[in-house]
């Protein structure tokens, strides 16, 4: 997606969320080091065979939209990348990595009738 300077919109980072393990604490939940999924816009993309605990995903979901947006360099969203598994006994962690950025036009992402355009997913290759 291209940035059209006369069109309202927002840049969002694509994210990769990768499972990492604390070397000093064993995982007690199903966490496999190196497994990952991607966040592209509002879409979670899982490779075939990838599995993520719904409890871990529930802990991650509120952070992903904030991690997609541009933040100040000193903001903890810019500097901190790992989220612990919500089970306090588990050594599983999730590393959120910002990758490429995409432009989302406001008209392609809103449901407001007066501002609505072609949905962004209909323009994807």
OpenMM code with the backbone's topology and positions (N, CA, C; nanometers):
from openmm import Vec3, app, unit

residues = "UNK UNK UNK UNK UNK UNK UNK UNK UNK UNK UNK UNK UNK UNK UNK UNK UNK UNK UNK UNK UNK UNK UNK UNK UNK UNK UNK UNK UNK UNK UNK UNK UNK UNK UNK UNK UNK UNK UNK UNK UNK UNK UNK UNK UNK UNK UNK UNK UNK UNK UNK UNK UNK UNK UNK UNK UNK UNK UNK UNK UNK UNK UNK UNK UNK UNK UNK UNK UNK UNK UNK UNK UNK UNK UNK UNK UNK UNK UNK UNK UNK UNK UNK UNK UNK UNK UNK UNK UNK UNK UNK UNK UNK UNK UNK UNK UNK UNK UNK UNK UNK UNK UNK UNK UNK UNK UNK UNK UNK UNK UNK UNK UNK UNK UNK UNK UNK UNK UNK UNK UNK UNK UNK UNK UNK".split()
positions = [
    Vec3(0.0834, -0.1169, 0.0000),
    Vec3(0.0000, 0.0000, 0.0000),
    Vec3(0.0878, 0.1232, 0.0000),
    Vec3(0.0475, 0.2209, -0.0744),
    Vec3(0.1284, 0.3408, -0.0879),
    Vec3(0.0712, 0.4552, -0.0065),
    Vec3(0.1576, 0.5407, 0.0435),
    Vec3(0.1181, 0.6606, 0.1143),
    Vec3(0.0736, 0.7636, 0.0124),
    Vec3(-0.0487, 0.8059, 0.0197),
    Vec3(-0.1004, 0.9109, -0.0664),
    Vec3(-0.1114, 1.0343, 0.0213),
    Vec3(-0.0230, 1.1319, 0.0033),
    Vec3(-0.0119, 1.2440, 0.0960),
    Vec3(-0.1396, 1.3261, 0.1080),
    Vec3(-0.2285, 1.3259, 0.0065),
    Vec3(-0.3525, 1.4015, 0.0233),
    Vec3(-0.4642, 1.3158, 0.0801),
    Vec3(-0.4371, 1.1921, 0.1127),
    Vec3(-0.5389, 1.1038, 0.1666),
    Vec3(-0.5082, 1.0744, 0.3125),
    Vec3(-0.6106, 1.0844, 0.3983),
    Vec3(-0.5927, 1.0536, 0.5399),
    Vec3(-0.5657, 0.9051, 0.5574),
    Vec3(-0.4789, 0.8722, 0.6487),
    Vec3(-0.4491, 0.7326, 0.6744),
    Vec3(-0.3436, 0.7186, 0.7815),
    Vec3(-0.2918, 0.5976, 0.7933),
    Vec3(-0.1949, 0.5685, 0.8989),
    Vec3(-0.0973, 0.4615, 0.8507),
    Vec3(0.0280, 0.4744, 0.8953),
    Vec3(0.1271, 0.3695, 0.8750),
    Vec3(0.1175, 0.2736, 0.9931),
    Vec3(0.1176, 0.1447, 0.9648),
    Vec3(0.1216, 0.0429, 1.0694),
    Vec3(0.2356, -0.0531, 1.0400),
    Vec3(0.3058, -0.0914, 1.1453),
    Vec3(0.4108, -0.1923, 1.1310),
    Vec3(0.3484, -0.3301, 1.1147),
    Vec3(0.4080, -0.4111, 1.0294),
    Vec3(0.3833, -0.5544, 1.0318),
    Vec3(0.4633, -0.6062, 1.1506),
    Vec3(0.4123, -0.7060, 1.2174),
    Vec3(0.4809, -0.7619, 1.3336),
    Vec3(0.5043, -0.9105, 1.3136),
    Vec3(0.6093, -0.9575, 1.3754),
    Vec3(0.6312, -1.1021, 1.3890),
    Vec3(0.6372, -1.1287, 1.5385),
    Vec3(0.5595, -1.2241, 1.5857),
    Vec3(0.5564, -1.2609, 1.7271),
    Vec3(0.6169, -1.4007, 1.7366),
    Vec3(0.7332, -1.4072, 1.7991),
    Vec3(0.8118, -1.5310, 1.8032),
    Vec3(0.8199, -1.5841, 1.9453),
    Vec3(0.8039, -1.7136, 1.9604),
    Vec3(0.8167, -1.7781, 2.0911),
    Vec3(0.9646, -1.7928, 2.1256),
    Vec3(0.9995, -1.7464, 2.2444),
    Vec3(1.1350, -1.7652, 2.2980),
    Vec3(1.1196, -1.8267, 2.4367),
    Vec3(1.2218, -1.8972, 2.4823),
    Vec3(1.2153, -1.9627, 2.6124),
    Vec3(1.3211, -1.9055, 2.7048),
    Vec3(1.2830, -1.8850, 2.8282),
    Vec3(1.3759, -1.8408, 2.9316),
    Vec3(1.4696, -1.9582, 2.9609),
    Vec3(1.6012, -1.9403, 2.9442),
    Vec3(1.6932, -2.0531, 2.9638),
    Vec3(1.6970, -2.1042, 3.1079),
    Vec3(1.6487, -2.0245, 3.2027),
    Vec3(1.6543, -2.0648, 3.3434),
    Vec3(1.5217, -2.1199, 3.3958),
    Vec3(1.4162, -2.1120, 3.3127),
    Vec3(1.2840, -2.1589, 3.3570),
    Vec3(1.2205, -2.2413, 3.2468),
    Vec3(1.1804, -2.3615, 3.2796),
    Vec3(1.1166, -2.4488, 3.1806),
    Vec3(0.9754, -2.3993, 3.1502),
    Vec3(0.9311, -2.4171, 3.0259),
    Vec3(0.7915, -2.3831, 2.9970),
    Vec3(0.7000, -2.4891, 3.0577),
    Vec3(0.5878, -2.4481, 3.1100),
    Vec3(0.4888, -2.5439, 3.1587),
    Vec3(0.3686, -2.5472, 3.0646),
    Vec3(0.3632, -2.4512, 2.9745),
    Vec3(0.2591, -2.4468, 2.8721),
    Vec3(0.3210, -2.4952, 2.7410),
    Vec3(0.2400, -2.5139, 2.6388),
    Vec3(0.2918, -2.5591, 2.5100),
    Vec3(0.3543, -2.4401, 2.4360),
    Vec3(0.4825, -2.4210, 2.4553),
    Vec3(0.5573, -2.3165, 2.3849),
    Vec3(0.6755, -2.3834, 2.3166),
    Vec3(0.6894, -2.3601, 2.1876),
    Vec3(0.7992, -2.4176, 2.1107),
    Vec3(0.8855, -2.3027, 2.0615),
    Vec3(1.0115, -2.3024, 2.1042),
    Vec3(1.1035, -2.1948, 2.0645),
    Vec3(1.1075, -2.1824, 1.9132),
    Vec3(1.0973, -2.0605, 1.8657),
    Vec3(1.1057, -2.0330, 1.7222),
    Vec3(0.9722, -2.0304, 1.6512),
    Vec3(0.8680, -2.0886, 1.7093),
    Vec3(0.7361, -2.0780, 1.6459),
    Vec3(0.6951, -1.9319, 1.6431),
    Vec3(0.6279, -1.8921, 1.5370),
    Vec3(0.5889, -1.7521, 1.5271),
    Vec3(0.4630, -1.7368, 1.4434),
    Vec3(0.4045, -1.6196, 1.4550),
    Vec3(0.2971, -1.5790, 1.3664),
    Vec3(0.3189, -1.4327, 1.3324),
    Vec3(0.2496, -1.3854, 1.2306),
    Vec3(0.2656, -1.2477, 1.1855),
    Vec3(0.1361, -1.1708, 1.2078),
    Vec3(0.1511, -1.0399, 1.2199),
    Vec3(0.0374, -0.9495, 1.2251),
    Vec3(0.0528, -0.8562, 1.1063),
    Vec3(-0.0452, -0.8588, 1.0175),
    Vec3(-0.0448, -0.7735, 0.8983),
    Vec3(-0.1754, -0.6949, 0.8996),
    Vec3(-0.1669, -0.5676, 0.9354),
    Vec3(-0.2896, -0.4905, 0.9522),
    Vec3(-0.3673, -0.5491, 1.0687),
    Vec3(-0.4923, -0.5854, 1.0434),
    Vec3(-0.5748, -0.6444, 1.1490),
    Vec3(-0.5711, -0.7968, 1.1475),
    Vec3(-0.4895, -0.8545, 1.0604),
    Vec3(-0.4922, -0.9984, 1.0370),
    Vec3(-0.3778, -1.0705, 1.1076),
    Vec3(-0.4107, -1.1786, 1.1788),
    Vec3(-0.3106, -1.2687, 1.2349),
    Vec3(-0.2860, -1.3771, 1.1320),
    Vec3(-0.1584, -1.3994, 1.0971),
    Vec3(-0.1227, -1.4961, 0.9933),
    Vec3(-0.0368, -1.6051, 1.0574),
    Vec3(-0.0888, -1.7264, 1.0536),
    Vec3(-0.0188, -1.8414, 1.1117),
    Vec3(0.0309, -1.9315, 0.9994),
    Vec3(0.1566, -1.9748, 1.0089),
    Vec3(0.2076, -2.0742, 0.9148),
    Vec3(0.1402, -2.2073, 0.9446),
    Vec3(0.1294, -2.2954, 0.8445),
    Vec3(0.0682, -2.4272, 0.8693),
    Vec3(0.1400, -2.4993, 0.9835),
    Vec3(0.0620, -2.5537, 1.0739),
    Vec3(0.1181, -2.6293, 1.1859),
    Vec3(0.1537, -2.5462, 1.3074),
    Vec3(0.1531, -2.4145, 1.2956),
    Vec3(0.1860, -2.3290, 1.4095),
    Vec3(0.0685, -2.3276, 1.5062),
    Vec3(0.1000, -2.3395, 1.6330),
    Vec3(-0.0031, -2.3386, 1.7369),
    Vec3(0.0368, -2.2402, 1.8444),
    Vec3(-0.0621, -2.1671, 1.8948),
    Vec3(-0.0386, -2.0702, 2.0018),
    Vec3(-0.1462, -2.0899, 2.1063),
    Vec3(-0.1061, -2.0954, 2.2306),
    Vec3(-0.1999, -2.1082, 2.3415),
    Vec3(-0.2981, -1.9927, 2.3398),
    Vec3(-0.4272, -2.0207, 2.3578),
    Vec3(-0.5257, -1.9131, 2.3576),
    Vec3(-0.5064, -1.8213, 2.4781),
    Vec3(-0.4515, -1.8723, 2.5869),
    Vec3(-0.4275, -1.7881, 2.7039),
    Vec3(-0.3115, -1.6926, 2.6771),
    Vec3(-0.2073, -1.7426, 2.6119),
    Vec3(-0.0956, -1.6555, 2.5748),
    Vec3(-0.1421, -1.5523, 2.4735),
    Vec3(-0.2214, -1.5950, 2.3761),
    Vec3(-0.2724, -1.5033, 2.2751),
    Vec3(-0.3598, -1.3954, 2.3394),
    Vec3(-0.4393, -1.4329, 2.4384),
    Vec3(-0.5228, -1.3351, 2.5086),
    Vec3(-0.4368, -1.2297, 2.5788),
    Vec3(-0.3205, -1.2699, 2.6284),
    Vec3(-0.2303, -1.1744, 2.6935),
    Vec3(-0.1621, -1.0836, 2.5917),
    Vec3(-0.1358, -1.1362, 2.4725),
    Vec3(-0.0664, -1.0598, 2.3686),
    Vec3(-0.1567, -0.9614, 2.2936),
    Vec3(-0.2809, -1.0006, 2.2691),
    Vec3(-0.3689, -0.9230, 2.1815),
    Vec3(-0.3811, -0.7747, 2.2167),
    Vec3(-0.3956, -0.7360, 2.3429),
    Vec3(-0.4090, -0.5925, 2.3719),
    Vec3(-0.2843, -0.5110, 2.3367),
    Vec3(-0.1685, -0.5756, 2.3314),
    Vec3(-0.0437, -0.5044, 2.3044),
    Vec3(-0.0158, -0.4874, 2.1551),
    Vec3(-0.0692, -0.5745, 2.0713),
    Vec3(-0.0327, -0.5748, 1.9296),
    Vec3(-0.0721, -0.4465, 1.8552),
    Vec3(-0.1939, -0.3928, 1.8719),
    Vec3(-0.2249, -0.2677, 1.8010),
    Vec3(-0.1330, -0.1514, 1.8416),
    Vec3(-0.0966, -0.1458, 1.9694),
    Vec3(-0.0054, -0.0393, 2.0139),
    Vec3(0.1336, -0.0601, 1.9549),
    Vec3(0.1769, -0.1837, 1.9451),
    Vec3(0.3095, -0.2138, 1.8902),
    Vec3(0.3146, -0.1855, 1.7402),
    Vec3(0.1991, -0.1886, 1.6722),
    Vec3(0.1951, -0.1615, 1.5290),
    Vec3(0.2161, -0.0131, 1.4978),
    Vec3(0.1850, 0.0737, 1.5918),
    Vec3(0.1892, 0.2173, 1.5657),
    Vec3(0.3259, 0.2769, 1.5965),
    Vec3(0.3544, 0.3888, 1.5334),
    Vec3(0.4779, 0.4631, 1.5601),
    Vec3(0.4710, 0.5158, 1.7030),
    Vec3(0.5793, 0.4977, 1.7774),
    Vec3(0.5855, 0.5466, 1.9151),
    Vec3(0.7153, 0.6236, 1.9349),
    Vec3(0.7182, 0.7044, 2.0386),
    Vec3(0.8383, 0.7827, 2.0701),
    Vec3(0.9525, 0.6875, 2.1059),
    Vec3(1.0767, 0.7272, 2.0751),
    Vec3(1.1911, 0.6383, 2.1028),
    Vec3(1.2025, 0.5939, 2.2483),
    Vec3(1.1635, 0.6786, 2.3446),
    Vec3(1.1740, 0.6429, 2.4856),
    Vec3(1.0518, 0.5732, 2.5410),
    Vec3(0.9495, 0.5570, 2.4619),
    Vec3(0.8275, 0.4879, 2.5048),
    Vec3(0.8594, 0.3398, 2.5229),
    Vec3(0.8076, 0.2776, 2.6272),
    Vec3(0.8377, 0.1359, 2.6511),
    Vec3(0.7888, 0.0478, 2.5373),
    Vec3(0.6894, 0.0932, 2.4623),
    Vec3(0.6443, 0.0164, 2.3455),
    Vec3(0.7533, 0.0124, 2.2383),
    Vec3(0.8400, 0.1126, 2.2367),
    Vec3(0.9509, 0.1153, 2.1405),
    Vec3(1.0701, 0.0328, 2.1882),
    Vec3(1.0884, 0.0234, 2.3189),
    Vec3(1.2104, -0.0386, 2.3709),
    Vec3(1.1931, -0.1810, 2.4221),
    Vec3(1.0751, -0.2157, 2.4714),
    Vec3(1.0527, -0.3476, 2.5296),
    Vec3(0.9859, -0.4369, 2.4258),
    Vec3(1.0396, -0.5550, 2.4060),
    Vec3(0.9885, -0.6398, 2.2989),
    Vec3(0.9366, -0.7751, 2.3466),
    Vec3(0.9594, -0.8120, 2.4728),
    Vec3(0.9197, -0.9449, 2.5168),
    Vec3(0.8050, -0.9393, 2.6172),
    Vec3(0.7128, -1.0324, 2.5993),
    Vec3(0.5955, -1.0445, 2.6855),
    Vec3(0.5986, -1.1848, 2.7451),
    Vec3(0.5798, -1.1939, 2.8754),
    Vec3(0.5817, -1.3235, 2.9427),
    Vec3(0.4504, -1.3969, 2.9229),
    Vec3(0.4583, -1.5266, 2.9237),
    Vec3(0.3394, -1.6109, 2.9259),
    Vec3(0.2592, -1.5709, 3.0503),
    Vec3(0.1270, -1.5703, 3.0419),
    Vec3(0.0489, -1.5290, 3.1593),
    Vec3(0.0538, -1.6276, 3.2759),
    Vec3(0.1014, -1.7502, 3.2541),
    Vec3(0.1164, -1.8451, 3.3650),
    Vec3(0.2424, -1.8060, 3.4425),
    Vec3(0.2305, -1.7690, 3.5682),
    Vec3(0.3485, -1.7209, 3.6431),
    Vec3(0.4570, -1.8262, 3.6636),
    Vec3(0.4257, -1.9534, 3.6402),
    Vec3(0.5241, -2.0602, 3.6584),
    Vec3(0.5951, -2.0979, 3.5280),
    Vec3(0.5550, -2.0355, 3.4193),
    Vec3(0.6038, -2.0748, 3.2868),
    Vec3(0.7212, -1.9874, 3.2426),
    Vec3(0.8153, -2.0487, 3.1747),
    Vec3(0.9301, -1.9764, 3.1209),
    Vec3(0.9124, -1.9339, 2.9758),
    Vec3(0.7934, -1.9487, 2.9227),
    Vec3(0.7685, -1.9058, 2.7847),
    Vec3(0.7552, -1.7546, 2.7747),
    Vec3(0.8072, -1.7011, 2.6657),
    Vec3(0.7990, -1.5571, 2.6391),
    Vec3(0.7686, -1.5390, 2.4912),
    Vec3(0.7253, -1.4195, 2.4574),
    Vec3(0.6921, -1.3881, 2.3188),
    Vec3(0.7621, -1.2583, 2.2815),
    Vec3(0.8433, -1.2663, 2.1787),
    Vec3(0.9172, -1.1496, 2.1300),
    Vec3(0.8374, -1.0884, 2.0145),
    Vec3(0.8040, -0.9601, 2.0282),
    Vec3(0.7287, -0.8888, 1.9249),
    Vec3(0.8275, -0.8053, 1.8451),
    Vec3(0.8400, -0.8360, 1.7172),
    Vec3(0.9394, -0.7721, 1.6306),
    Vec3(0.8678, -0.6894, 1.5249),
    Vec3(0.9013, -0.5612, 1.5198),
    Vec3(0.8472, -0.4747, 1.4150),
    Vec3(0.9225, -0.5021, 1.2862),
    Vec3(0.8459, -0.5219, 1.1794),
    Vec3(0.9090, -0.5483, 1.0501),
    Vec3(0.8721, -0.4353, 0.9547),
    Vec3(0.8294, -0.4653, 0.8340),
    Vec3(0.7936, -0.3618, 0.7385),
    Vec3(0.6734, -0.2808, 0.7827),
    Vec3(0.6484, -0.1713, 0.7115),
    Vec3(0.5320, -0.0877, 0.7408),
    Vec3(0.4387, -0.0873, 0.6207),
    Vec3(0.3100, -0.0690, 0.6491),
    Vec3(0.2077, -0.0599, 0.5449),
    Vec3(0.1256, 0.0660, 0.5672),
    Vec3(0.0832, 0.1252, 0.4573),
    Vec3(-0.0041, 0.2421, 0.4608),
    Vec3(-0.1481, 0.1953, 0.4525),
    Vec3(-0.2307, 0.2402, 0.5452),
    Vec3(-0.3733, 0.2101, 0.5450),
    Vec3(-0.4496, 0.3401, 0.5297),
    Vec3(-0.5165, 0.3546, 0.4176),
    Vec3(-0.5980, 0.4734, 0.3932),
    Vec3(-0.7197, 0.4697, 0.4839),
    Vec3(-0.7553, 0.5825, 0.5394),
    Vec3(-0.8703, 0.5910, 0.6290),
    Vec3(-0.9966, 0.5390, 0.5602),
    Vec3(-1.0179, 0.5765, 0.4351),
    Vec3(-1.1385, 0.5348, 0.3625),
    Vec3(-1.1442, 0.3840, 0.3406),
    Vec3(-1.0296, 0.3163, 0.3448),
    Vec3(-1.0267, 0.1711, 0.3239),
    Vec3(-1.0417, 0.0928, 0.4533),
    Vec3(-1.0397, 0.1633, 0.5677),
    Vec3(-1.0425, 0.0927, 0.6957),
    Vec3(-1.1576, 0.1349, 0.7859),
    Vec3(-1.2351, 0.2338, 0.7475),
    Vec3(-1.3432, 0.2813, 0.8335),
    Vec3(-1.4766, 0.2197, 0.7948),
    Vec3(-1.5649, 0.2139, 0.8905),
    Vec3(-1.7005, 0.1688, 0.8647),
    Vec3(-1.7977, 0.2858, 0.8567),
    Vec3(-1.7479, 0.4084, 0.8767),
    Vec3(-1.8357, 0.5248, 0.8726),
    Vec3(-1.8894, 0.5440, 0.7316),
    Vec3(-2.0211, 0.5462, 0.7138),
    Vec3(-2.0788, 0.5515, 0.5789),
    Vec3(-2.0298, 0.6678, 0.4929),
    Vec3(-2.0101, 0.7856, 0.5510),
    Vec3(-1.9683, 0.9012, 0.4712),
    Vec3(-1.8206, 0.8981, 0.4337),
    Vec3(-1.7430, 0.8109, 0.4967),
    Vec3(-1.5990, 0.8063, 0.4709),
    Vec3(-1.5557, 0.6750, 0.4066),
    Vec3(-1.6486, 0.5857, 0.3833),
    Vec3(-1.6177, 0.4504, 0.3395),
    Vec3(-1.5675, 0.4465, 0.1953),
    Vec3(-1.4641, 0.3674, 0.1727),
    Vec3(-1.4113, 0.3417, 0.0387),
    Vec3(-1.4040, 0.1922, 0.0166),
    Vec3(-1.3212, 0.1501, -0.0765),
    Vec3(-1.3005, 0.0069, -0.1018),
    Vec3(-1.2206, -0.0517, 0.0140),
    Vec3(-1.2673, -0.1600, 0.0755),
    Vec3(-1.1921, -0.2195, 0.1866),
    Vec3(-1.0498, -0.2550, 0.1448),
    Vec3(-0.9550, -0.2345, 0.2344),
    Vec3(-0.8136, -0.2540, 0.2006),
    Vec3(-0.7845, -0.3954, 0.1535),
    Vec3(-0.8514, -0.4960, 0.2083),
    Vec3(-0.8214, -0.6341, 0.1709),
    Vec3(-0.8658, -0.6666, 0.0286),
    Vec3(-0.9566, -0.5872, -0.0274),
    Vec3(-0.9967, -0.6110, -0.1656),
    Vec3(-0.8923, -0.5576, -0.2639),
    Vec3(-0.8016, -0.4730, -0.2175),
    Vec3(-0.6955, -0.4205, -0.3014),
    Vec3(-0.5639, -0.4954, -0.2894),
    Vec3(-0.5605, -0.5972, -0.2018),
    Vec3(-0.4360, -0.6736, -0.1808),
    Vec3(-0.4128, -0.7658, -0.3001),
    Vec3(-0.2843, -0.7883, -0.3343),
    Vec3(-0.2520, -0.8796, -0.4457),
    Vec3(-0.2830, -1.0237, -0.4131),
] * unit.nanometer
topology = app.Topology()
chain = topology.addChain("A")
for resn in residues:
    res = topology.addResidue(resn, chain)
    for name in ("N", "CA", "C"):
        topology.addAtom(name, app.Element.getBySymbol(name[0]), res)
